[in-house]
């Protein structure tokens, strides 16, 4: 029984973080062997009308930089519109936006959260496509063009852009860990998209066919993830476009990053309930495989399996004492020691980059437990406290 628990835990963690990526990579290569390269891929001159929707809450210190970036996007004149929604903002954000006549400003003094703001803003969109992006990000000039070209394919219901973390040489664990994580996630999203569909889009930069927008319940925590998968469940696919990217600075500290991770984890458990039909592989064979492999295992079994792997390894060494289990336990102990050392140094703002990866890995999995606790106690508000980030350069 101990051996079963040990190998089950090891294989679950390995598959979730490494094995799935290898399998999808091989499936993509096999798919390419049987695909006709003619007429494949996005159409670069497809330039329909679209609207950029930006939800901003108390962003007075950055909003004008965001506005300039949005107005300078490279897209045919008259085909790009802008809506900024600032519900609940108590600083000068609405007043600063009002100075720009090209932008439709929506403002309501009551703050109900991002989902309510998106549900309200979509009613003012008159274009067939909508792009959502966060107020604290900057888009590359060709982002809109790169996104829109995918919609020449009628099966595409949404397009996910890439999230890039602006890192500096003096970044601490939060910046380095977050940057590495998103590089890895970007690679998996690219493979997912080439195989079938992206499994959940990040709200930093995400586009949809306006007609497919789903009015989410106002208590939805990670609405971008739920919205994108509901589009997939309707029979469409989400494409990934790395040439359209949103630049965002790293969290100011691990404490600030924890706010994000715990909130996302709480939202993940809520999303599993909302998207419970996706667990049916008979109804969604490919999508269910991607959904469970890429997302669900990391949010459920992996954190538990990491504990089970370590504990079962200790008992196996005590019972068996074979070289394999001793070496494996030693490796686990070293990794855990490095992670704990990373936590110790990060708490004192000391820069030890070699410790960032093990620390961030442990930190992500611990955040799942904290998020689950919030979920079962219904303690995660949709109106969350925004995590502080480093200022844009």
C-alpha atoms as a printed R data frame, in Angstrom:
    type eleno elety resid chain resno       x      y       z
1   ATOM     1    CA   UNK     A     1   0.000  0.000   0.000
2   ATOM     2    CA   UNK     A     2   2.849  2.386   0.791
3   ATOM     3    CA   UNK     A     3   4.497  1.629  -2.534
4   ATOM     4    CA   UNK     A     4   1.234  2.231  -4.367
5   ATOM     5    CA   UNK     A     5   0.797  5.570  -2.594
6   ATOM     6    CA   UNK     A     6   4.412  6.526  -3.333
7   ATOM     7    CA   UNK     A     7   4.307  5.729  -7.050
8   ATOM     8    CA   UNK     A     8   0.786  7.078  -7.537
9   ATOM     9    CA   UNK     A     9   1.803 10.383  -5.934
10  ATOM    10    CA   UNK     A    10   5.021 10.598  -7.923
11  ATOM    11    CA   UNK     A    11   3.342  9.820 -11.259
12  ATOM    12    CA   UNK     A    12   0.520 12.298 -10.581
13  ATOM    13    CA   UNK     A    13   2.916 15.166  -9.851
14  ATOM    14    CA   UNK     A    14   5.227 14.227 -12.723
15  ATOM    15    CA   UNK     A    15   2.357 13.919 -15.203
16  ATOM    16    CA   UNK     A    16   0.768 17.209 -14.178
17  ATOM    17    CA   UNK     A    17   3.909 19.336 -14.390
18  ATOM    18    CA   UNK     A    18   6.004 17.531 -17.018
19  ATOM    19    CA   UNK     A    19   4.342 14.476 -18.516
20  ATOM    20    CA   UNK     A    20   1.270 16.240 -19.860
21  ATOM    21    CA   UNK     A    21   3.427 18.758 -21.723
22  ATOM    22    CA   UNK     A    22   5.435 15.936 -23.300
23  ATOM    23    CA   UNK     A    23   2.298 14.066 -24.349
24  ATOM    24    CA   UNK     A    24   0.655 17.141 -25.879
25  ATOM    25    CA   UNK     A    25   3.886 17.988 -27.710
26  ATOM    26    CA   UNK     A    26   3.946 14.499 -29.259
27  ATOM    27    CA   UNK     A    27   0.233 14.703 -30.124
28  ATOM    28    CA   UNK     A    28   0.808 18.041 -31.862
29  ATOM    29    CA   UNK     A    29   3.637 16.541 -33.914
30  ATOM    30    CA   UNK     A    30   1.436 13.576 -34.897
31  ATOM    31    CA   UNK     A    31  -1.392 15.949 -35.806
32  ATOM    32    CA   UNK     A    32   0.957 17.965 -38.021
33  ATOM    33    CA   UNK     A    33   1.954 14.823 -39.921
34  ATOM    34    CA   UNK     A    34  -1.653 14.273 -40.999
35  ATOM    35    CA   UNK     A    35  -2.590 17.912 -41.516
36  ATOM    36    CA   UNK     A    36  -2.709 19.739 -44.817
37  ATOM    37    CA   UNK     A    37  -0.488 22.840 -44.479
38  ATOM    38    CA   UNK     A    38  -2.365 24.633 -47.267
39  ATOM    39    CA   UNK     A    39  -4.841 27.254 -46.013
40  ATOM    40    CA   UNK     A    40  -3.899 26.597 -42.414
41  ATOM    41    CA   UNK     A    41  -3.295 29.267 -39.847
42  ATOM    42    CA   UNK     A    42  -4.722 32.757 -39.279
43  ATOM    43    CA   UNK     A    43  -5.438 35.253 -42.069
44  ATOM    44    CA   UNK     A    44  -3.229 38.304 -41.587
45  ATOM    45    CA   UNK     A    45  -5.471 40.762 -43.478
46  ATOM    46    CA   UNK     A    46  -8.655 39.923 -41.562
47  ATOM    47    CA   UNK     A    47  -9.392 43.211 -39.779
48  ATOM    48    CA   UNK     A    48 -12.950 43.365 -38.418
49  ATOM    49    CA   UNK     A    49 -14.251 46.028 -36.089
50  ATOM    50    CA   UNK     A    50 -13.481 45.393 -32.444
51  ATOM    51    CA   UNK     A    51 -13.758 47.052 -29.038
52  ATOM    52    CA   UNK     A    52 -11.102 47.201 -26.347
53  ATOM    53    CA   UNK     A    53 -12.690 46.989 -22.895
54  ATOM    54    CA   UNK     A    54 -10.545 47.990 -19.918
55  ATOM    55    CA   UNK     A    55 -11.730 47.582 -16.332
56  ATOM    56    CA   UNK     A    56  -9.902 50.029 -14.070
57  ATOM    57    CA   UNK     A    57 -10.188 50.442 -10.327
58  ATOM    58    CA   UNK     A    58  -8.234 53.268  -8.627
59  ATOM    59    CA   UNK     A    59  -5.524 53.352 -11.301
60  ATOM    60    CA   UNK     A    60  -4.933 57.113 -11.277
61  ATOM    61    CA   UNK     A    61  -1.180 56.696 -11.088
62  ATOM    62    CA   UNK     A    62  -1.000 54.610 -14.274
63  ATOM    63    CA   UNK     A    63  -4.216 55.154 -16.224
64  ATOM    64    CA   UNK     A    64  -2.916 57.844 -18.597
65  ATOM    65    CA   UNK     A    65  -0.002 55.623 -19.597
66  ATOM    66    CA   UNK     A    66  -2.542 52.874 -20.240
67  ATOM    67    CA   UNK     A    67  -4.720 55.230 -22.305
68  ATOM    68    CA   UNK     A    68  -1.815 56.371 -24.487
69  ATOM    69    CA   UNK     A    69  -0.804 52.761 -25.036
70  ATOM    70    CA   UNK     A    70  -4.392 51.850 -26.001
71  ATOM    71    CA   UNK     A    71  -4.849 54.768 -28.416
72  ATOM    72    CA   UNK     A    72  -1.540 54.011 -30.151
73  ATOM    73    CA   UNK     A    73  -2.397 50.403 -31.019
74  ATOM    74    CA   UNK     A    74  -1.761 49.661 -34.691
75  ATOM    75    CA   UNK     A    75  -5.154 48.971 -36.258
76  ATOM    76    CA   UNK     A    76  -7.102 50.541 -39.168
77  ATOM    77    CA   UNK     A    77  -8.690 53.889 -38.221
78  ATOM    78    CA   UNK     A    78 -12.359 53.598 -37.323
79  ATOM    79    CA   UNK     A    79 -12.216 49.867 -36.673
80  ATOM    80    CA   UNK     A    80 -11.071 49.988 -33.055
81  ATOM    81    CA   UNK     A    81 -13.189 51.416 -30.247
82  ATOM    82    CA   UNK     A    82 -12.392 51.885 -26.572
83  ATOM    83    CA   UNK     A    83 -14.495 51.423 -23.435
84  ATOM    84    CA   UNK     A    84 -13.036 52.070 -19.988
85  ATOM    85    CA   UNK     A    85 -15.162 51.112 -16.982
86  ATOM    86    CA   UNK     A    86 -14.183 52.469 -13.568
87  ATOM    87    CA   UNK     A    87 -17.012 51.345 -11.277
88  ATOM    88    CA   UNK     A    88 -16.237 51.948  -7.620
89  ATOM    89    CA   UNK     A    89 -13.091 54.005  -8.221
90  ATOM    90    CA   UNK     A    90 -12.678 56.611  -5.511
91  ATOM    91    CA   UNK     A    91  -9.587 58.357  -6.883
92  ATOM    92    CA   UNK     A    92  -9.086 60.524  -9.989
93  ATOM    93    CA   UNK     A    93  -9.243 57.633 -12.481
94  ATOM    94    CA   UNK     A    94 -12.649 58.575 -14.013
95  ATOM    95    CA   UNK     A    95 -11.718 62.263 -14.288
96  ATOM    96    CA   UNK     A    96  -8.468 61.458 -16.062
97  ATOM    97    CA   UNK     A    97 -10.249 59.239 -18.591
98  ATOM    98    CA   UNK     A    98 -12.862 61.893 -19.318
99  ATOM    99    CA   UNK     A    99 -10.137 64.039 -20.922
100 ATOM   100    CA   UNK     A   100 -10.025 61.635 -23.889
101 ATOM   101    CA   UNK     A   101 -12.977 62.020 -26.251
102 ATOM   102    CA   UNK     A   102 -12.251 58.803 -28.147
103 ATOM   103    CA   UNK     A   103 -12.903 56.702 -25.062
104 ATOM   104    CA   UNK     A   104 -16.353 55.787 -23.801
105 ATOM   105    CA   UNK     A   105 -16.189 56.044 -20.007
106 ATOM   106    CA   UNK     A   106 -18.566 54.013 -17.867
107 ATOM   107    CA   UNK     A   107 -18.567 54.858 -14.193
108 ATOM   108    CA   UNK     A   108 -20.782 53.924 -11.292
109 ATOM   109    CA   UNK     A   109 -19.876 54.896  -7.708
110 ATOM   110    CA   UNK     A   110 -20.678 51.429  -6.319
111 ATOM   111    CA   UNK     A   111 -17.987 48.757  -6.546
112 ATOM   112    CA   UNK     A   112 -19.356 45.300  -7.310
113 ATOM   113    CA   UNK     A   113 -16.247 43.675  -8.749
114 ATOM   114    CA   UNK     A   114 -14.799 42.989 -12.176
115 ATOM   115    CA   UNK     A   115 -17.506 40.523 -13.249
116 ATOM   116    CA   UNK     A   116 -20.278 43.048 -12.699
117 ATOM   117    CA   UNK     A   117 -18.229 45.667 -14.557
118 ATOM   118    CA   UNK     A   118 -17.720 43.354 -17.542
119 ATOM   119    CA   UNK     A   119 -21.395 42.390 -17.598
120 ATOM   120    CA   UNK     A   120 -22.273 46.082 -17.688
121 ATOM   121    CA   UNK     A   121 -19.647 47.088 -20.232
122 ATOM   122    CA   UNK     A   122 -20.575 44.395 -22.766
123 ATOM   123    CA   UNK     A   123 -23.988 46.031 -23.204
124 ATOM   124    CA   UNK     A   124 -22.233 49.013 -24.794
125 ATOM   125    CA   UNK     A   125 -20.156 46.971 -27.233
126 ATOM   126    CA   UNK     A   126 -21.440 47.296 -30.801
127 ATOM   127    CA   UNK     A   127 -18.665 45.414 -32.610
128 ATOM   128    CA   UNK     A   128 -18.615 41.668 -33.419
129 ATOM   129    CA   UNK     A   129 -15.459 41.135 -31.362
130 ATOM   130    CA   UNK     A   130 -14.361 42.312 -27.935
131 ATOM   131    CA   UNK     A   131 -10.914 42.443 -26.364
132 ATOM   132    CA   UNK     A   132 -10.606 42.548 -22.585
133 ATOM   133    CA   UNK     A   133  -7.410 43.643 -20.884
134 ATOM   134    CA   UNK     A   134  -6.365 44.806 -17.443
135 ATOM   135    CA   UNK     A   135  -5.692 48.444 -16.628
136 ATOM   136    CA   UNK     A   136  -2.244 47.741 -15.198
137 ATOM   137    CA   UNK     A   137  -0.860 46.195 -18.402
138 ATOM   138    CA   UNK     A   138   0.654 47.570 -21.598
139 ATOM   139    CA   UNK     A   139  -0.042 45.941 -24.967
140 ATOM   140    CA   UNK     A   140   2.380 45.640 -27.859
141 ATOM   141    CA   UNK     A   141   1.445 47.827 -30.835
142 ATOM   142    CA   UNK     A   142   0.376 44.951 -33.104
143 ATOM   143    CA   UNK     A   143  -1.621 43.094 -30.429
144 ATOM   144    CA   UNK     A   144  -5.061 43.799 -31.928
145 ATOM   145    CA   UNK     A   145  -3.995 42.785 -35.452
146 ATOM   146    CA   UNK     A   146  -2.432 39.571 -34.181
147 ATOM   147    CA   UNK     A   147  -5.579 38.666 -32.249
148 ATOM   148    CA   UNK     A   148  -8.140 39.538 -34.912
149 ATOM   149    CA   UNK     A   149  -6.514 37.472 -37.682
150 ATOM   150    CA   UNK     A   150  -7.597 34.266 -35.934
151 ATOM   151    CA   UNK     A   151 -11.280 35.105 -36.291
152 ATOM   152    CA   UNK     A   152 -11.163 34.408 -40.027
153 ATOM   153    CA   UNK     A   153 -11.739 30.838 -38.848
154 ATOM   154    CA   UNK     A   154 -15.444 30.591 -37.861
155 ATOM   155    CA   UNK     A   155 -14.643 27.872 -35.296
156 ATOM   156    CA   UNK     A   156 -12.601 30.317 -33.219
157 ATOM   157    CA   UNK     A   157 -14.664 31.748 -30.378
158 ATOM   158    CA   UNK     A   158 -11.866 33.475 -28.503
159 ATOM   159    CA   UNK     A   159  -8.190 34.353 -28.623
160 ATOM   160    CA   UNK     A   160  -5.868 34.445 -25.632
161 ATOM   161    CA   UNK     A   161  -2.877 36.749 -25.705
162 ATOM   162    CA   UNK     A   162   0.336 36.146 -23.809
163 ATOM   163    CA   UNK     A   163   1.053 37.528 -20.375
164 ATOM   164    CA   UNK     A   164   4.622 38.707 -19.960
165 ATOM   165    CA   UNK     A   165   6.147 39.646 -16.631
166 ATOM   166    CA   UNK     A   166   8.567 42.566 -16.772
167 ATOM   167    CA   UNK     A   167  11.480 41.398 -14.674
168 ATOM   168    CA   UNK     A   168  14.488 43.288 -13.435
169 ATOM   169    CA   UNK     A   169  17.904 42.127 -12.299
170 ATOM   170    CA   UNK     A   170  17.030 42.975  -8.718
171 ATOM   171    CA   UNK     A   171  13.741 41.049  -8.707
172 ATOM   172    CA   UNK     A   172  13.149 38.993  -5.599
173 ATOM   173    CA   UNK     A   173  11.349 35.635  -5.393
174 ATOM   174    CA   UNK     A   174   7.963 37.040  -6.437
175 ATOM   175    CA   UNK     A   175   9.225 38.511  -9.705
176 ATOM   176    CA   UNK     A   176  11.574 35.703 -10.692
177 ATOM   177    CA   UNK     A   177   9.163 32.927  -9.706
178 ATOM   178    CA   UNK     A   178   6.166 34.527 -11.404
179 ATOM   179    CA   UNK     A   179   8.186 35.188 -14.571
180 ATOM   180    CA   UNK     A   180   9.423 31.592 -14.822
181 ATOM   181    CA   UNK     A   181   5.948 30.234 -14.144
182 ATOM   182    CA   UNK     A   182   4.360 32.310 -16.927
183 ATOM   183    CA   UNK     A   183   7.035 31.313 -19.442
184 ATOM   184    CA   UNK     A   184   6.212 27.689 -18.704
185 ATOM   185    CA   UNK     A   185   2.470 28.372 -18.891
186 ATOM   186    CA   UNK     A   186   2.899 30.171 -22.220
187 ATOM   187    CA   UNK     A   187   4.590 27.107 -23.685
188 ATOM   188    CA   UNK     A   188   1.763 24.845 -22.508
189 ATOM   189    CA   UNK     A   189  -0.867 27.236 -23.882
190 ATOM   190    CA   UNK     A   190   0.847 27.215 -27.255
191 ATOM   191    CA   UNK     A   191   0.798 23.403 -27.303
192 ATOM   192    CA   UNK     A   192  -2.810 23.262 -26.093
193 ATOM   193    CA   UNK     A   193  -3.882 25.670 -28.838
194 ATOM   194    CA   UNK     A   194  -2.064 23.731 -31.556
195 ATOM   195    CA   UNK     A   195  -3.541 20.455 -30.336
196 ATOM   196    CA   UNK     A   196  -7.130 21.631 -29.837
197 ATOM   197    CA   UNK     A   197  -7.857 24.665 -27.653
198 ATOM   198    CA   UNK     A   198  -6.392 26.812 -24.906
199 ATOM   199    CA   UNK     A   199  -7.761 25.633 -21.545
200 ATOM   200    CA   UNK     A   200  -8.659 28.866 -19.828
201 ATOM   201    CA   UNK     A   201  -7.522 32.369 -20.735
202 ATOM   202    CA   UNK     A   202  -5.913 34.970 -18.501
203 ATOM   203    CA   UNK     A   203  -7.789 38.236 -18.095
204 ATOM   204    CA   UNK     A   204  -4.678 40.334 -18.793
205 ATOM   205    CA   UNK     A   205  -5.435 39.961 -22.535
206 ATOM   206    CA   UNK     A   206  -8.369 37.932 -23.811
207 ATOM   207    CA   UNK     A   207 -10.680 38.352 -26.796
208 ATOM   208    CA   UNK     A   208 -14.037 36.804 -27.668
209 ATOM   209    CA   UNK     A   209 -16.763 36.882 -30.262
210 ATOM   210    CA   UNK     A   210 -19.109 39.368 -28.644
211 ATOM   211    CA   UNK     A   211 -22.156 37.205 -29.333
212 ATOM   212    CA   UNK     A   212 -20.624 34.405 -27.222
213 ATOM   213    CA   UNK     A   213 -20.206 36.503 -24.086
214 ATOM   214    CA   UNK     A   214 -21.778 34.758 -21.119
215 ATOM   215    CA   UNK     A   215 -23.274 36.900 -18.353
216 ATOM   216    CA   UNK     A   216 -21.489 35.355 -15.387
217 ATOM   217    CA   UNK     A   217 -22.839 35.421 -11.855
218 ATOM   218    CA   UNK     A   218 -21.448 38.436 -10.013
219 ATOM   219    CA   UNK     A   219 -19.800 36.193  -7.411
220 ATOM   220    CA   UNK     A   220 -17.621 34.470 -10.041
221 ATOM   221    CA   UNK     A   221 -14.023 34.789  -8.860
222 ATOM   222    CA   UNK     A   222 -11.952 33.900 -11.965
223 ATOM   223    CA   UNK     A   223 -14.377 35.004 -14.641
224 ATOM   224    CA   UNK     A   224 -11.847 34.977 -17.485
225 ATOM   225    CA   UNK     A   225 -11.147 31.268 -16.974
226 ATOM   226    CA   UNK     A   226 -14.844 30.374 -16.713
227 ATOM   227    CA   UNK     A   227 -15.820 32.572 -19.668
228 ATOM   228    CA   UNK     A   228 -13.245 31.034 -22.004
229 ATOM   229    CA   UNK     A   229 -14.158 27.440 -21.140
230 ATOM   230    CA   UNK     A   230 -17.881 28.112 -21.525
231 ATOM   231    CA   UNK     A   231 -17.093 29.252 -25.059
232 ATOM   232    CA   UNK     A   232 -15.305 25.935 -25.646
233 ATOM   233    CA   UNK     A   233 -18.264 24.028 -24.223
234 ATOM   234    CA   UNK     A   234 -20.437 25.796 -26.805
235 ATOM   235    CA   UNK     A   235 -18.422 24.115 -29.557
236 ATOM   236    CA   UNK     A   236 -15.802 26.772 -30.305
237 ATOM   237    CA   UNK     A   237 -12.059 26.822 -29.652
238 ATOM   238    CA   UNK     A   238  -9.788 29.356 -27.990
239 ATOM   239    CA   UNK     A   239  -6.602 30.152 -29.876
240 ATOM   240    CA   UNK     A   240  -3.346 31.338 -28.342
241 ATOM   241    CA   UNK     A   241  -1.424 34.216 -29.918
242 ATOM   242    CA   UNK     A   242   2.035 34.863 -28.413
243 ATOM   243    CA   UNK     A   243   2.584 37.833 -30.750
244 ATOM   244    CA   UNK     A   244  -0.150 39.677 -28.854
245 ATOM   245    CA   UNK     A   245   1.055 40.240 -25.348
246 ATOM   246    CA   UNK     A   246   0.288 42.196 -22.200
247 ATOM   247    CA   UNK     A   247   3.255 43.487 -20.221
248 ATOM   248    CA   UNK     A   248   2.785 43.480 -16.471
249 ATOM   249    CA   UNK     A   249   5.218 44.106 -13.661
250 ATOM   250    CA   UNK     A   250   5.794 41.471 -10.994
251 ATOM   251    CA   UNK     A   251   4.121 41.460  -7.602
252 ATOM   252    CA   UNK     A   252   5.895 43.773  -5.191
253 ATOM   253    CA   UNK     A   253   6.535 40.942  -2.722
254 ATOM   254    CA   UNK     A   254   5.643 37.327  -2.012
255 ATOM   255    CA   UNK     A   255   2.999 38.588   0.397
256 ATOM   256    CA   UNK     A   256   1.349 40.478  -2.459
257 ATOM   257    CA   UNK     A   257   1.764 37.501  -4.793
258 ATOM   258    CA   UNK     A   258   0.081 35.314  -2.193
259 ATOM   259    CA   UNK     A   259  -3.050 37.450  -2.431
260 ATOM   260    CA   UNK     A   260  -3.281 36.592  -6.119
261 ATOM   261    CA   UNK     A   261  -2.485 32.910  -5.807
262 ATOM   262    CA   UNK     A   262  -4.886 32.242  -2.939
263 ATOM   263    CA   UNK     A   263  -7.669 34.115  -4.714
264 ATOM   264    CA   UNK     A   264  -7.052 32.165  -7.930
265 ATOM   265    CA   UNK     A   265  -7.015 28.885  -6.011
266 ATOM   266    CA   UNK     A   266 -10.327 29.718  -4.314
267 ATOM   267    CA   UNK     A   267 -11.728 30.649  -7.716
268 ATOM   268    CA   UNK     A   268 -10.466 27.390  -9.190
269 ATOM   269    CA   UNK     A   269 -12.599 25.313  -6.837
270 ATOM   270    CA   UNK     A   270 -15.584 27.498  -7.607
271 ATOM   271    CA   UNK     A   271 -14.886 27.106 -11.346
272 ATOM   272    CA   UNK     A   272 -14.863 23.319 -11.010
273 ATOM   273    CA   UNK     A   273 -18.420 23.491  -9.710
274 ATOM   274    CA   UNK     A   274 -19.548 25.878 -12.449
275 ATOM   275    CA   UNK     A   275 -17.835 23.810 -15.164
276 ATOM   276    CA   UNK     A   276 -18.666 20.379 -13.723
277 ATOM   277    CA   UNK     A   277 -19.951 19.140 -17.107
278 ATOM   278    CA   UNK     A   278 -16.388 19.348 -18.401
279 ATOM   279    CA   UNK     A   279 -15.458 16.348 -16.269
280 ATOM   280    CA   UNK     A   280 -17.469 14.174 -18.675
281 ATOM   281    CA   UNK     A   281 -14.981 12.762 -21.237
282 ATOM   282    CA   UNK     A   282 -17.801 11.204 -23.247
283 ATOM   283    CA   UNK     A   283 -19.334 14.615 -23.933
284 ATOM   284    CA   UNK     A   284 -16.063 16.577 -24.235
285 ATOM   285    CA   UNK     A   285 -13.379 13.948 -24.986
286 ATOM   286    CA   UNK     A   286 -10.474 16.214 -25.954
287 ATOM   287    CA   UNK     A   287 -11.418 19.234 -23.858
288 ATOM   288    CA   UNK     A   288 -11.952 17.103 -20.732
289 ATOM   289    CA   UNK     A   289  -8.517 15.543 -21.227
290 ATOM   290    CA   UNK     A   290  -6.899 18.983 -21.435
291 ATOM   291    CA   UNK     A   291  -9.001 20.469 -18.626
292 ATOM   292    CA   UNK     A   292  -8.212 17.708 -16.141
293 ATOM   293    CA   UNK     A   293  -4.568 17.238 -17.140
294 ATOM   294    CA   UNK     A   294  -3.531 20.891 -17.387
295 ATOM   295    CA   UNK     A   295  -5.665 22.449 -14.655
296 ATOM   296    CA   UNK     A   296  -7.578 20.163 -12.327
297 ATOM   297    CA   UNK     A   297  -4.708 17.935 -11.222
298 ATOM   298    CA   UNK     A   298  -2.687 20.979 -10.139
299 ATOM   299    CA   UNK     A   299  -5.631 22.342  -8.190
300 ATOM   300    CA   UNK     A   300  -6.618 19.101  -6.471
301 ATOM   301    CA   UNK     A   301  -4.394 16.024  -6.367
302 ATOM   302    CA   UNK     A   302  -0.925 17.512  -6.849
303 ATOM   303    CA   UNK     A   303  -0.658 19.442  -3.544
304 ATOM   304    CA   UNK     A   304  -1.956 16.392  -1.631
305 ATOM   305    CA   UNK     A   305   0.322 14.044  -3.575
306 ATOM   306    CA   UNK     A   306   3.383 16.127  -2.701
307 ATOM   307    CA   UNK     A   307   2.701 15.516   0.979
308 ATOM   308    CA   UNK     A   308   1.818 11.860   0.416
309 ATOM   309    CA   UNK     A   309   4.998 11.359  -1.620
310 ATOM   310    CA   UNK     A   310   7.214 12.671   1.159
311 ATOM   311    CA   UNK     A   311   5.437 10.851   3.999
312 ATOM   312    CA   UNK     A   312   5.219  7.500   2.172
313 ATOM   313    CA   UNK     A   313   8.890  7.844   1.209
314 ATOM   314    CA   UNK     A   314   9.843  8.173   4.896
315 ATOM   315    CA   UNK     A   315   7.917  5.036   5.846
316 ATOM   316    CA   UNK     A   316   9.328  3.105   2.895
317 ATOM   317    CA   UNK     A   317  12.868  3.959   3.950
318 ATOM   318    CA   UNK     A   318  12.029  2.812   7.463
319 ATOM   319    CA   UNK     A   319  10.547 -0.479   6.181
320 ATOM   320    CA   UNK     A   320  12.692 -1.196   3.125
321 ATOM   321    CA   UNK     A   321  15.835  0.957   3.267
322 ATOM   322    CA   UNK     A   322  16.673  0.165  -0.360
323 ATOM   323    CA   UNK     A   323  18.997  2.566  -2.138
324 ATOM   324    CA   UNK     A   324  16.263  3.847  -4.474
325 ATOM   325    CA   UNK     A   325  13.989  5.066  -1.651
326 ATOM   326    CA   UNK     A   326  16.918  6.507   0.327
327 ATOM   327    CA   UNK     A   327  18.176  8.511  -2.665
328 ATOM   328    CA   UNK     A   328  14.660  9.674  -3.510
329 ATOM   329    CA   UNK     A   329  14.032 10.782   0.076
330 ATOM   330    CA   UNK     A   330  17.351 12.609   0.087
331 ATOM   331    CA   UNK     A   331  16.395 14.414  -3.137
332 ATOM   332    CA   UNK     A   332  13.014 15.403  -1.694
333 ATOM   333    CA   UNK     A   333  14.646 16.626   1.504
334 ATOM   334    CA   UNK     A   334  17.151 18.732  -0.416
335 ATOM   335    CA   UNK     A   335  14.390 20.253  -2.573
336 ATOM   336    CA   UNK     A   336  12.241 21.016   0.472
337 ATOM   337    CA   UNK     A   337  15.244 22.490   2.301
338 ATOM   338    CA   UNK     A   338  15.987 24.757  -0.660
339 ATOM   339    CA   UNK     A   339  12.333 25.859  -0.747
340 ATOM   340    CA   UNK     A   340  12.339 26.640   2.973
341 ATOM   341    CA   UNK     A   341  15.627 28.498   2.618
342 ATOM   342    CA   UNK     A   342  14.052 30.483  -0.216
343 ATOM   343    CA   UNK     A   343  11.138 31.353   2.060
344 ATOM   344    CA   UNK     A   344  13.568 32.445   4.787
345 ATOM   345    CA   UNK     A   345  15.597 34.707   2.467
346 ATOM   346    CA   UNK     A   346  12.540 36.076   0.638
347 ATOM   347    CA   UNK     A   347  11.079 37.182   3.971
348 ATOM   348    CA   UNK     A   348  14.223 39.230   4.515
349 ATOM   349    CA   UNK     A   349  14.384 40.554   0.929
350 ATOM   350    CA   UNK     A   350  17.670 38.744   0.314
351 ATOM   351    CA   UNK     A   351  18.464 37.843  -3.271
352 ATOM   352    CA   UNK     A   352  19.291 34.142  -3.804
353 ATOM   353    CA   UNK     A   353  18.041 33.276  -7.290
354 ATOM   354    CA   UNK     A   354  18.961 29.594  -7.050
355 ATOM   355    CA   UNK     A   355  16.225 29.203  -4.439
356 ATOM   356    CA   UNK     A   356  13.429 30.929  -6.354
357 ATOM   357    CA   UNK     A   357  12.172 27.906  -8.316
358 ATOM   358    CA   UNK     A   358  11.832 25.434  -5.407
359 ATOM   359    CA   UNK     A   359  10.372 28.161  -3.199
360 ATOM   360    CA   UNK     A   360   7.823 29.324  -5.802
361 ATOM   361    CA   UNK     A   361   6.816 25.724  -6.545
362 ATOM   362    CA   UNK     A   362   6.173 25.050  -2.860
363 ATOM   363    CA   UNK     A   363   4.469 28.429  -2.498
364 ATOM   364    CA   UNK     A   364   2.034 27.702  -5.376
365 ATOM   365    CA   UNK     A   365   0.997 24.372  -3.879
366 ATOM   366    CA   UNK     A   366   0.561 25.795  -0.379
367 ATOM   367    CA   UNK     A   367  -1.649 28.505  -1.873
368 ATOM   368    CA   UNK     A   368  -4.013 25.783  -3.126
369 ATOM   369    CA   UNK     A   369  -4.669 24.622   0.445
370 ATOM   370    CA   UNK     A   370  -5.272 28.205   1.544
371 ATOM   371    CA   UNK     A   371  -7.572 28.820  -1.419
372 ATOM   372    CA   UNK     A   372  -9.542 25.657  -0.696
373 ATOM   373    CA   UNK     A   373  -9.997 26.782   2.903
374 ATOM   374    CA   UNK     A   374 -11.387 30.108   1.698
375 ATOM   375    CA   UNK     A   375 -13.652 28.336  -0.791
376 ATOM   376    CA   UNK     A   376 -15.273 25.962   1.691
377 ATOM   377    CA   UNK     A   377 -15.773 28.807   4.161
378 ATOM   378    CA   UNK     A   378 -17.001 31.119   1.394
379 ATOM   379    CA   UNK     A   379 -14.478 33.732   2.497
380 ATOM   380    CA   UNK     A   380 -13.175 34.825  -0.928
381 ATOM   381    CA   UNK     A   381 -14.901 38.040  -1.973
382 ATOM   382    CA   UNK     A   382 -15.268 38.822  -5.648
383 ATOM   383    CA   UNK     A   383 -14.241 42.389  -4.688
384 ATOM   384    CA   UNK     A   384 -10.678 41.463  -3.829
385 ATOM   385    CA   UNK     A   385  -7.829 43.558  -2.506
386 ATOM   386    CA   UNK     A   386  -5.595 44.361  -5.469
387 ATOM   387    CA   UNK     A   387  -2.064 43.011  -5.102
388 ATOM   388    CA   UNK     A   388   0.596 45.709  -5.199
389 ATOM   389    CA   UNK     A   389   3.052 45.469  -8.107
390 ATOM   390    CA   UNK     A   390   6.329 47.062  -9.010
391 ATOM   391    CA   UNK     A   391   5.877 50.291 -11.001
392 ATOM   392    CA   UNK     A   392   6.173 50.108 -14.782
393 ATOM   393    CA   UNK     A   393   9.563 51.290 -16.096
